[in-house]
Amino acid sequence: MKHKEARILVVGDNAVDAEQVCDMLRGRYPRVEGTTDPMNAESVFDGLKPQLLVLAFKSLEASERFYLSLYRRSQVIQSLAHRTLLLCDKEGVRRAFDLCMQEVFDDYVLFWPLVHDAKRLAMSAHLALCALDQEQALEPLSELAALARRAEALEEQLAQQVKLGRVHAQNAQTTARMAQASVSRAMGGLSERILADGLDNALTVRDASRVEQAFGNLQREALIPTLEHVVQAAQPVQDWVDTITSELAEPLKATRAMVHRAKLSRPQLLVVDDDVFMRRLLKQVLNSAQYDVEAVGTAADAQLFLTTNRPDLILMDFLLPDSNGILLTRELKASQFNVDVPVIMLTGQTERQVIVESRKAGAVGFVAKPFNRDILLKKVAQHLNH
């Protein structure tokens, strides 16, 4: 039976209700655990690592509070792929629908006060686990896209190093040529002084032609060939740089094509927001739209990520614990590596001055918090297509 070994956790605020939900699921999924202890729920969650979390609280507000606190206390929830199933009563259906549409939760079941459809809970659990399977099946594509982007960053770094190597090779040859000319002038000057004055008045030259000939032979036979060897020693470096550039042309062309396909199939977005729940919500919304999302909570973490990655778009919170969105955007735009990455500002502050300063810093758009899912996705798609 598919998903027989699926791990399911039921959390609620009433022991009888929670046990009823567990019993209804255990007929199909033996690995079901339940808890009504909110202080111990995160340790149960971390220990079980459930694929499906069923929220069996009597009120939707209690479910929201619990899930938010779980995100703040759990050690594994940030990296654990899982789905959420919300149980509600008739009065809460509209709110449950809105919460799922906003992707705070994944699905809901009308459950209280009477179970009119005993199979609905098991079916919703089955659909949630199937959706999780599909999400995990797409992970290799996401990993391939990440590798492609990493290859793009390495290509740029390689180009910079090749350019630097070419400069060093040219400098080495120039320096050797200058040394050759300088030694030649020095030898000529020394020859002239000896012929004119002797050597520190201690030597009188009687046969000037022989001295001049001796210095000429020394230049031609010893110094100039030696310096020419120095010049030629730098040539292989220049040839090596040219060879690398030529031999890597086709592989780099293929890499660029792979990067292009990866960006079309799974654009990468960076979310910078210090609120844990907001990061999770944004990741859910954007992942569901087939975007790869990296989320960080500080400007320092964003800068660290951007040293080796170039996302296709950045969603930037205005207020950050160690900076603000305007300053960070200005810093990013000062970097040649990230200057073309569009930045959309996430802000609850709509004052004109904030908007003006954000635009000056380089932001291309704004999304007000709390955000509307459709507006957010529309703006992301709009600026990715520019």
Solvent accessible surface area in square Angstrom, and as a share of the most:
residue,aa,sasa,rsa
1,M,129,0.58
2,K,115,0.49
3,H,30,0.13
4,K,97,0.41
5,E,111,0.50
6,A,3,0.02
7,R,63,0.23
8,I,0,0.00
9,L,1,0.00
10,V,0,0.00
11,V,1,0.01
12,G,2,0.02
13,D,76,0.40
14,N,61,0.31
15,A,67,0.52
16,V,116,0.67
17,D,20,0.11
18,A,5,0.04
19,E,86,0.39
20,Q,76,0.34
21,V,0,0.00
22,C,1,0.00
23,D,82,0.42
24,M,54,0.24
25,L,0,0.00
26,R,88,0.32
27,G,78,0.75
28,R,86,0.31
29,Y,0,0.00
30,P,74,0.46
31,R,103,0.38
32,V,7,0.04
33,E,78,0.35
34,G,39,0.37
35,T,16,0.09
36,T,48,0.28
37,D,65,0.34
38,P,76,0.48
39,M,155,0.69
40,N,68,0.35
41,A,0,0.00
42,E,35,0.16
43,S,62,0.40
44,V,31,0.18
45,F,0,0.00
46,D,26,0.14
47,G,63,0.61
48,L,21,0.11
49,K,90,0.38
50,P,0,0.00
51,Q,40,0.18
52,L,0,0.00
53,L,0,0.00
54,V,0,0.00
55,L,0,0.00
56,A,2,0.01
57,F,14,0.06
58,K,103,0.43
59,S,46,0.30
60,L,14,0.07
61,E,101,0.45
62,A,13,0.10
63,S,0,0.00
64,E,44,0.20
65,R,157,0.57
66,F,13,0.06
67,Y,0,0.00
68,L,47,0.24
69,S,29,0.19
70,L,0,0.00
71,Y,15,0.06
72,R,146,0.53
73,R,92,0.33
74,S,11,0.07
75,Q,158,0.70
76,V,31,0.18
77,I,2,0.01
78,Q,96,0.43
79,S,104,0.67
80,L,34,0.17
81,A,30,0.23
82,H,19,0.09
83,R,54,0.20
84,T,0,0.00
85,L,0,0.00
86,L,0,0.00
87,L,0,0.00
88,C,3,0.02
89,D,43,0.22
90,K,152,0.64
91,E,148,0.66
92,G,9,0.09
93,V,43,0.25
94,R,178,0.65
95,R,100,0.36
96,A,0,0.00
97,F,90,0.37
98,D,41,0.21
99,L,2,0.01
100,C,21,0.12
101,M,106,0.47
102,Q,75,0.33
103,E,25,0.11
104,V,9,0.05
105,F,1,0.00
106,D,42,0.22
107,D,49,0.26
108,Y,60,0.23
109,V,5,0.03
110,L,85,0.42
111,F,4,0.02
112,W,17,0.06
113,P,117,0.73
114,L,115,0.57
115,V,49,0.28
116,H,154,0.69
117,D,74,0.38
118,A,66,0.51
119,K,157,0.66
120,R,102,0.37
121,L,2,0.01
122,A,20,0.15
123,M,87,0.39
124,S,2,0.02
125,A,0,0.00
126,H,42,0.19
127,L,92,0.46
128,A,9,0.07
129,L,2,0.01
130,C,37,0.22
131,A,31,0.24
132,L,1,0.00
133,D,53,0.27
134,Q,125,0.56
135,E,76,0.34
136,Q,72,0.32
137,A,73,0.57
138,L,60,0.30
139,E,81,0.36
140,P,86,0.54
141,L,69,0.34
142,S,28,0.18
143,E,108,0.48
144,L,88,0.44
145,A,1,0.01
146,A,49,0.38
147,L,118,0.59
148,A,0,0.00
149,R,7,0.03
150,R,88,0.32
151,A,26,0.20
152,E,28,0.13
153,A,3,0.02
154,L,86,0.43
155,E,24,0.11
156,E,47,0.21
157,Q,66,0.29
158,L,58,0.29
159,A,59,0.46
160,Q,114,0.51
161,Q,114,0.51
162,V,21,0.12
163,K,141,0.60
164,L,83,0.42
165,G,17,0.16
166,R,69,0.25
167,V,63,0.36
168,H,106,0.47
169,A,1,0.01
170,Q,89,0.40
171,N,80,0.41
172,A,48,0.37
173,Q,42,0.19
174,T,74,0.43
175,T,87,0.51
176,A,5,0.04
177,R,112,0.41
178,M,128,0.57
179,A,38,0.30
180,Q,29,0.13
181,A,43,0.34
182,S,51,0.33
183,V,50,0.29
184,S,40,0.26
185,R,165,0.60
186,A,64,0.49
187,M,23,0.10
188,G,27,0.26
189,G,21,0.20
190,L,61,0.30
191,S,9,0.06
192,E,119,0.53
193,R,142,0.52
194,I,18,0.09
195,L,55,0.28
196,A,81,0.63
197,D,100,0.52
198,G,11,0.10
199,L,87,0.43
200,D,129,0.67
201,N,141,0.72
202,A,94,0.72
203,L,92,0.46
204,T,109,0.64
205,V,35,0.20
206,R,232,0.85
207,D,60,0.31
208,A,52,0.40
209,S,77,0.50
210,R,169,0.62
211,V,35,0.20
212,E,102,0.46
213,Q,114,0.51
214,A,58,0.45
215,F,34,0.14
216,G,14,0.13
217,N,47,0.24
218,L,82,0.41
219,Q,29,0.13
220,R,143,0.52
221,E,129,0.58
222,A,44,0.34
223,L,53,0.26
224,I,64,0.33
225,P,48,0.30
226,T,78,0.46
227,L,27,0.14
228,E,53,0.24
229,H,133,0.59
230,V,77,0.44
231,V,1,0.01
232,Q,86,0.38
233,A,69,0.53
234,A,10,0.08
235,Q,62,0.27
236,P,79,0.50
237,V,69,0.40
238,Q,24,0.11
239,D,68,0.35
240,W,149,0.52
241,V,1,0.01
242,D,62,0.32
243,T,61,0.36
244,I,37,0.19
245,T,67,0.39
246,S,78,0.50
247,E,121,0.54
248,L,57,0.28
249,A,49,0.38
250,E,121,0.54
251,P,69,0.43
252,L,41,0.21
253,K,125,0.53
254,A,63,0.49
255,T,25,0.14
256,R,121,0.44
257,A,44,0.34
258,M,61,0.27
259,V,8,0.05
260,H,111,0.50
261,R,148,0.54
262,A,9,0.07
263,K,55,0.23
264,L,127,0.63
265,S,51,0.33
266,R,20,0.07
267,P,20,0.13
268,Q,19,0.08
269,L,0,0.00
270,L,0,0.00
271,V,0,0.00
272,V,0,0.00
273,D,0,0.00
274,D,68,0.35
275,D,55,0.28
276,V,38,0.22
277,F,38,0.16
278,M,31,0.14
279,R,40,0.15
280,R,11,0.04
281,L,20,0.10
282,L,0,0.00
283,K,67,0.29
284,Q,35,0.16
285,V,0,0.00
286,L,0,0.00
287,N,56,0.29
288,S,56,0.36
289,A,33,0.26
290,Q,83,0.37
291,Y,23,0.09
292,D,14,0.07
293,V,19,0.11
294,E,71,0.32
295,A,25,0.19
296,V,19,0.11
297,G,13,0.12
298,T,40,0.23
299,A,6,0.04
300,A,59,0.46
301,D,65,0.34
302,A,0,0.00
303,Q,71,0.31
304,L,128,0.64
305,F,31,0.13
306,L,5,0.02
307,T,87,0.51
308,T,53,0.31
309,N,34,0.17
310,R,56,0.21
311,P,2,0.02
312,D,24,0.12
313,L,0,0.00
314,I,1,0.00
315,L,0,0.00
316,M,0,0.00
317,D,8,0.04
318,F,24,0.10
319,L,105,0.52
320,L,16,0.08
321,P,91,0.57
322,D,77,0.40
323,S,34,0.22
324,N,39,0.20
325,G,0,0.00
326,I,20,0.10
327,L,81,0.40
328,L,0,0.00
329,T,0,0.00
330,R,107,0.39
331,E,87,0.39
332,L,11,0.06
333,K,45,0.19
334,A,90,0.70
335,S,41,0.27
336,Q,166,0.74
337,F,42,0.17
338,N,8,0.04
339,V,65,0.37
340,D,122,0.63
341,V,6,0.03
342,P,23,0.15
343,V,1,0.00
344,I,0,0.00
345,M,0,0.00
346,L,0,0.00
347,T,5,0.03
348,G,57,0.54
349,Q,58,0.26
350,T,91,0.53
351,E,99,0.44
352,R,189,0.69
353,Q,107,0.47
354,V,18,0.11
355,I,64,0.32
356,V,40,0.23
357,E,47,0.21
358,S,0,0.00
359,R,127,0.46
360,K,150,0.63
361,A,6,0.05
362,G,25,0.24
363,A,5,0.04
364,V,46,0.27
365,G,5,0.05
366,F,29,0.12
367,V,4,0.02
368,A,55,0.42
369,K,50,0.21
370,P,129,0.81
371,F,28,0.12
372,N,81,0.41
373,R,66,0.24
374,D,96,0.50
375,I,90,0.46
376,L,0,0.00
377,L,28,0.14
378,K,151,0.64
379,K,60,0.25
380,V,0,0.00
381,A,38,0.29
382,Q,89,0.40
383,H,18,0.08
384,L,42,0.21
385,N,126,0.65
386,H,163,0.73
